[in-house]
Amino acid sequence: MNKLHYTLKNLGRLSIFALAIGIAATSCKKKQEVQAPPEGEVLINEYCAGEEYFSNEEFFRSNGVGESMDQATAKKKAFSNARADLASAVNTTIKGTIDNYVNSREFNNVEEVEERFEGLTREVIDQELKGTKTICQKAVKVTGSGNYKYYVAIELSGQDMLSKMNERLGSDERLKIDYDYEKFKETFNQEMENMKNN
């Protein structure tokens, strides 16, 4: 009798466990279902794009697409487009950092100091953009045209950029007297945070 009771009890537990797994699997399946686009519209799957490829408080990120009859040219176009977008994001962030940093300090000639900062950081930006890291790349052949299409996403470390700028700004004879790295870093990190939120 005890053996039968024990077996029935275990069967009951197994049934409840199986039911729980079935419910979980069904709810997961429902979440994964993609809603069909409205009539007359076609859903486009763009590679190397989406939230995981957005800039954040740590990295500048951008993506690009290139298309050509030649695969190598498609790849070059994609990287060229991605680098141009990345350069634009970096320049905007650095410009915001310099403006806010210079305005928060008491410099005699604000305009001259801004120009000096911009000139020195431009050198660093040009140098650092060559060291971007590729985080995604996909190549496809377009069925209708026979062209190649290349998708890429690249990133650049914000902290590496900050470190290189500090090196350059801190060694400049005309700036180093009034240059405050901690204040500059704080301003830069705030700009990176703002970029993430946009």
Secondary structure, 3 states (H helix, E strand, C coil): CHHHHHHHHHHHHHHHHHHHHHHHHHHHHHHHCCCCCCCCCCCCCCCCCCHHHCCCCCEEEEEEEEEECCHHHHHHHHHHHHHHHHHHHHHHHHHHHHHHHHHHCCCCCHHHHHHHHHHHHHHHHHHHHCCCEEEEEEEEECCCCCCEEEEEEEEEEHHHHHHHHHHHHHCCCCCCCCCCHHHHHHHHHHHHHHHHHC
